[in-house]
Amino acid sequence: MSHSVQAHLDVAPAAYDVAIRKFIPHYEEMLSRAVETLAGLVSPKAHILDLGAGTGAFSQEVAARMPEASLTLLDADPAMLEQARGRLASLGGRAKFLRGSFFDPLPACEAAIASLALHHVHDLSEKRRLYGNIRATLPTGGVLVNVDITLATAPALEKLTRTGWAAHLVACGDTEAEAYARFDAWAQEDRYFSVTEELDALQSAGFAHIDVLWRRGPGTVLLAVA
C-alpha cells in the first residue's frame, strides 16, 4: 500500500500538524482520550506499534505519558516518516521507524495504535483482514486503540454529521462550498465505515473485547482487546 499525504490532502508534511486541527473537529480531545486509555491498560514499559504514524503526533503524546515505553512507527509515506524522525529524535533508541504497509507482517507489540490512518482501507473485507493482521501480532490481553472517523449508514444521520463537520471547516476558514469539496476529494482515498461495521470487523478478526471509548461528531475512539 502506497500513500502520500501531500497528494491526498494537498498539505505538505511539515504543515500537517496545523492542517489536521482544521480538518478534524475535536482532534486534541480525541487524541487525549486515546492516550489516557492506552496508558491505563498496558505496561509502562510496553512496546507500542503506531500504524500509519504520520508525523508522529500520536507517538509523541504516548511517549510523554509513558516515558518507559518503546515505539515503532510504521508508515507508507517516507516524507511523513521523516517528519516523525525529527519530531521524536530526543527519544533516541525508544523510537524506531519502519516504512511499510498495514498488511505486511507486523512487529510483535503489546499495543497497537492508529490515528486517522486506517480509513484508507476501502473494502470492508480488507478492513477485517487488516484487523486480523493486527490481532495476530498482539498477545492475549494486548490492545488496539484506533482514533478515526465513523459515519452512520442511515442517510439522514450521515448528513447531520457531515453538516456539523462542514460547520467546523467553515469556522476554520473554508467556505461551505470548499468544505463539501474537501469531502468529495477525500472520498477518492478515504472510506468511513459506521461504528457497527467497525465493531463487527474487529469481532470477526478475533478480538475478545471491543468498545467505543469516545465519540463526538465524526471522531471516534475504538478499543479492542485481544
C-alpha positions as CSV (number, residue, x, y, z in Angstrom):
1,M,0.0,0.0,0.0
2,S,1.5,3.4,-1.0
3,H,0.3,6.7,0.3
4,S,1.2,10.3,0.0
5,V,-0.3,12.8,2.4
6,Q,0.7,15.7,0.2
7,A,-1.1,14.2,-2.8
8,H,-4.1,13.2,-0.8
9,L,-4.7,16.3,1.3
10,D,-2.7,18.9,-0.7
11,V,-0.8,19.6,2.5
12,A,3.0,19.4,2.9
13,P,4.1,17.0,5.6
14,A,5.7,19.9,7.6
15,A,2.3,21.7,7.6
16,Y,0.2,18.6,8.5
17,D,0.0,19.1,12.3
18,V,-1.6,22.5,11.8
19,A,-3.9,21.4,9.0
20,I,-5.3,18.3,10.8
21,R,-6.7,20.5,13.5
22,K,-8.6,22.4,10.9
23,F,-9.8,19.2,9.1
24,I,-10.9,17.2,12.1
25,P,-13.2,18.5,14.9
26,H,-12.1,18.0,18.5
27,Y,-8.8,16.4,17.3
28,E,-6.8,17.1,20.5
29,E,-9.6,15.9,22.8
30,M,-9.9,12.7,20.7
31,L,-6.1,12.0,20.9
32,S,-6.0,12.8,24.6
33,R,-8.7,10.3,25.4
34,A,-6.9,7.6,23.4
35,V,-3.6,8.2,25.2
36,E,-5.2,8.2,28.6
37,T,-6.9,4.9,27.9
38,L,-3.7,3.3,26.5
39,A,-1.6,4.3,29.5
40,G,-4.2,2.8,31.8
41,L,-4.3,-0.6,30.1
42,V,-0.8,-1.6,29.2
43,S,2.5,-2.0,31.0
44,P,4.5,1.3,31.4
45,K,7.4,-0.4,29.6
46,A,5.2,-1.8,26.7
47,H,6.3,-1.9,23.1
48,I,3.7,0.1,21.1
49,L,3.2,0.0,17.3
50,D,1.9,3.1,15.7
51,L,0.2,2.2,12.5
52,G,0.1,5.0,9.9
53,A,2.2,7.1,12.3
54,G,2.4,10.1,10.0
55,T,4.3,13.0,11.7
56,G,4.5,11.1,15.0
57,A,2.0,13.2,16.9
58,F,0.2,10.3,18.5
59,S,3.5,8.6,19.4
60,Q,4.8,11.8,20.9
61,E,1.8,12.1,23.1
62,V,2.2,8.4,24.1
63,A,5.9,8.8,24.8
64,A,5.3,11.8,27.1
65,R,2.6,10.0,29.0
66,M,4.6,6.7,29.2
67,P,8.3,7.6,29.5
68,E,9.4,4.0,29.7
69,A,7.6,2.7,26.7
70,S,9.2,2.0,23.3
71,L,7.6,2.7,20.0
72,T,7.7,1.5,16.4
73,L,6.3,4.0,13.9
74,L,5.0,2.4,10.7
75,D,4.0,4.5,7.7
76,A,3.9,4.1,3.9
77,D,4.8,7.8,3.3
78,P,8.6,8.4,3.6
79,A,8.1,12.2,3.8
80,M,5.8,11.8,6.8
81,L,8.2,9.3,8.5
82,E,11.0,11.8,8.0
83,Q,8.9,14.4,9.9
84,A,8.4,11.8,12.7
85,R,12.1,11.1,12.9
86,G,12.8,14.8,13.5
87,R,9.9,15.1,15.9
88,L,11.0,12.2,18.1
89,A,14.7,12.5,17.8
90,S,15.0,13.2,21.5
91,L,13.7,9.7,22.3
92,G,16.8,8.0,20.9
93,G,16.5,4.2,20.9
94,R,13.0,4.3,22.3
95,A,11.6,5.0,18.9
96,K,12.1,3.0,15.7
97,F,10.8,3.9,12.2
98,L,9.6,1.5,9.6
99,R,8.3,2.1,6.1
100,G,5.7,-0.4,5.1
101,S,2.0,-1.4,4.8
102,F,-0.6,-2.3,7.3
103,F,-0.8,-5.7,5.6
104,D,2.9,-6.6,5.9
105,P,3.9,-8.9,8.8
106,L,3.9,-6.5,11.8
107,P,6.4,-6.3,14.6
108,A,5.3,-8.0,17.8
109,C,4.0,-5.5,20.3
110,E,1.9,-5.2,23.5
111,A,-0.3,-2.5,21.9
112,A,-1.1,-1.1,18.5
113,I,-2.4,2.4,18.0
114,A,-3.6,4.3,14.9
115,S,-4.8,7.9,14.4
116,L,-6.7,8.8,11.2
117,A,-4.9,6.2,9.2
118,L,-7.0,3.0,8.9
119,H,-9.8,4.7,6.9
120,H,-7.5,4.4,3.9
121,V,-8.7,0.8,3.6
122,H,-11.8,1.0,1.4
123,D,-13.2,-2.5,1.3
124,L,-14.8,-4.0,4.4
125,S,-13.4,-7.4,3.8
126,E,-9.9,-5.8,3.6
127,K,-10.6,-4.0,6.9
128,R,-11.4,-7.3,8.5
129,R,-8.1,-8.7,7.1
130,L,-6.3,-5.7,8.4
131,Y,-7.7,-6.1,11.9
132,G,-6.8,-9.8,11.7
133,N,-3.2,-8.8,10.9
134,I,-3.1,-6.5,13.9
135,R,-4.7,-9.2,16.2
136,A,-2.1,-11.7,15.0
137,T,0.8,-9.5,16.3
138,L,-0.7,-8.9,19.7
139,P,-0.5,-11.2,22.7
140,T,-3.6,-12.2,24.6
141,G,-4.7,-9.1,26.5
142,G,-2.9,-6.8,24.1
143,V,-4.8,-3.8,22.9
144,L,-5.6,-1.8,19.8
145,V,-6.6,1.8,20.2
146,N,-8.0,3.3,16.9
147,V,-8.7,7.0,16.5
148,D,-10.6,7.6,13.4
149,I,-13.8,8.8,11.6
150,T,-17.0,6.9,11.5
151,L,-20.2,7.8,9.8
152,A,-23.7,6.4,10.1
153,T,-25.1,4.3,7.3
154,A,-28.5,6.0,7.6
155,P,-28.5,8.9,5.1
156,A,-30.2,11.4,7.5
157,L,-27.7,10.7,10.3
158,E,-24.7,10.8,7.9
159,K,-26.0,14.2,6.6
160,L,-26.4,15.5,10.1
161,T,-22.8,14.6,11.0
162,R,-21.4,16.0,7.8
163,T,-23.3,19.2,8.4
164,G,-21.6,19.7,11.7
165,W,-18.2,18.7,10.3
166,A,-18.6,21.2,7.5
167,A,-19.5,23.9,10.0
168,H,-16.2,23.2,11.8
169,L,-14.3,23.6,8.5
170,V,-16.2,26.9,7.8
171,A,-15.2,28.1,11.3
172,C,-11.6,27.4,10.4
173,G,-11.7,29.4,7.2
174,D,-13.4,27.4,4.4
175,T,-16.5,28.5,2.6
176,E,-19.3,26.0,2.7
177,A,-18.6,25.0,-0.9
178,E,-15.0,24.5,-0.1
179,A,-15.9,22.3,2.9
180,Y,-18.0,20.0,0.9
181,A,-15.5,19.9,-1.9
182,R,-13.0,18.6,0.6
183,F,-15.3,15.7,1.5
184,D,-15.6,14.8,-2.2
185,A,-11.8,15.0,-2.6
186,W,-11.1,12.9,0.5
187,A,-13.6,10.3,-0.6
188,Q,-11.3,9.4,-3.5
189,E,-9.0,7.7,-1.0
190,D,-10.8,7.5,2.3
191,R,-13.7,5.3,3.4
192,Y,-15.5,5.9,6.7
193,F,-17.4,2.9,8.0
194,S,-20.1,3.0,10.6
195,V,-19.4,2.2,14.2
196,T,-21.4,-1.0,13.8
197,E,-19.3,-2.1,10.8
198,E,-16.1,-1.3,12.6
199,L,-17.1,-3.3,15.7
200,D,-18.2,-6.2,13.6
201,A,-14.9,-6.2,11.7
202,L,-13.0,-6.2,15.0
203,Q,-15.0,-9.1,16.4
204,S,-14.6,-11.1,13.2
205,A,-10.8,-10.6,13.5
206,G,-10.8,-12.4,16.8
207,F,-10.7,-9.6,19.4
208,A,-12.2,-10.7,22.7
209,H,-13.4,-7.3,24.0
210,I,-14.5,-4.3,21.9
211,D,-15.8,-0.9,23.0
212,V,-16.4,2.7,21.8
213,L,-14.3,4.8,24.2
214,W,-15.2,8.2,22.9
215,R,-17.4,9.7,20.1
216,R,-18.1,13.3,19.2
217,G,-19.3,14.3,15.7
218,P,-17.4,12.2,13.2
219,G,-14.5,11.5,15.6
220,T,-14.4,8.1,17.2
221,V,-12.0,6.2,19.5
222,L,-12.4,2.4,19.4
223,L,-10.7,-0.1,21.8
224,A,-10.2,-3.7,21.0
225,V,-8.6,-6.2,23.5
226,A,-7.0,-9.4,22.1
